[in-house]
Amino acid sequence: MTSYRYPTPPSSQITSKEDFLNRRSFVAGMAGASGLAAAPSFIGSSAIAQERKAQKLKTTSSSFSTVEKPNSYEDVTTYNNFYEFGTGKSDPAENAHTLTTRPWTIDVGGMVNNPGKLDIEKLLTKFTLEERIYRFRCVEAWSMVIPWVGIPLADVLKQYDVQGSAKYVAFETLLRPEEMPGQSSTFSSLPWPYVEGLRMDEAMHPLTILAVGLYGEVLPNQNGAPVRLVVPWKYGFKSIKSIVSMKLTEDEPPTSWNKAGPREYGFYSNVNPTVNHPRWSQATERRIGAGIFAKRIETLMFNGYADQVASLYEGMDLRKFY
Ligand code: MTE
């Protein structure tokens, strides 16, 4: 993975969502008045079109939310990792409009008594959608605070009657090179489709959610539409996007970054300031949007969620199981 290739703009240039949207409608109005298509230069026009029709979601608040101030909508939706659409941080916002997210189902199978297809419409309408404001820590040593809209993964899996002997959940992203240009790029650094996995207790932990939105609206494509995983105490790459399959297994499933670089990325990938990445320190992080002169912040064990999750790893050597 690349790091620090895209410097953060100074805080004077960081915009709240309201300002961002107002500025957009202003630019759109100006463009309309002059007969031009609205295409402000700071973001791809396709991402704007997609955001304009974003569906609002009805959410409830959650006691799991951090009180830290969320990053702006602009930060969250224009600084992304989604290698199916390119390896640069702005590539997903510029390119992910090619992805069709309806119809969409997730195959739920493997060691369950009640396998089936989970339709995204059901996920959006039959479950309680919670706003969960979580810290998000990328393995590249930057972080954000993101107001997700999600459903505990445990609530979803319960519907499929998981067998007692199931030990892991294996997740898979859509494989559709015609809509995901990175999947046919010869420079691609990852094997496709993107895959991830969680141990059963991690999957069933109340902090683990399937996210279907952010900032109270359906997920923009670049953030993993229509449904992605969010596991806040692990490095961001565990949070697999645009999921089409969840399979309950007995054996530890393969994970994309571990396949790409086994020496650098393990299965567990818990945020751990005492275990450095072989090529850089994990002791501190740069908060996106804080400005280039802002002090780096100390990275917390399990990304600050130690009280809730440390017990899952009791007795494990977290240097070995990194
Ligand atoms: N999921 C898929 N399918 N493809 C990806 O390239 N990147 C991962 C993760 N999930 C990735 C993915 C990485 S490296 C990170 S840091 C997070 O998504 C980024 O999520 P965000 O762009 O919403 O911040």
Residues whose N, C-alpha, C, O or C-beta is under 5 A from the ligand:
A	BS01	MTE	Y79 N80 N81 F82 Y83 E84 C138 T173 Y194 Q222 N223 G236 F237 S239 I240 K241
